[in-house]
Amino acid sequence: MTPSRSTVRVTPRGEIPTEIAGLVDRIEFEMRAVGIWGQVAPDTEQLGSALPFCVDTLRFEQWLQWVFLPRMRGLMRNHQPLPTTSAIAPMAQECLAHLGPRTTSLLIMIERFDLRIRIRGLGLH
C-alpha cells in the first residue's frame, strides 16, 4: 500500500487506536484499488453540505475521500476523541452496489471500521 501524505502513525503510548488508524489507511488503499479515488477536490460549497454524507452535493466515494478520511485522520493526529458510534457501512453498500464485487474488500474495511468504533464506544476495547 502506498500511504498518503496524511497517513496517521500510532504513538508509542498507543493513544491512537492502531486498528482504527490501519482501517482508515486500508479504506484509502481499497478506494484507490477500485479506481474511485479522485484527483480533484470538490469545491468548498460542495464540502460544506449540512446533510449526512453530503448527499446533496457529493457522491458517497467523494464524501469518503474528502470528508470522512481527513476528519478521522485529523481527530487521531490531534488526539481528539473518536466517534462513539459509526454506521457508514449501510450507506456504502447502497451507494457502491453499482460497482459490483470489486468493492467487496472496501466494504469489508468500512464494516470493520464501524464495528471497531462501536466496540470502543461501548468501552469494550
Secondary structure, DSSP 8 states (H G I E B T S, - for coil): ----TT-----TT--S-HHHHHHHHHHHHHHHHHT---SS---HHHHT--SGGGTTTS-HHHHIIIIIHHHHHHHHHTT----S----HHHHHHHHGGGGGGGHHHHHHHHHHHHHHHHHHTT--
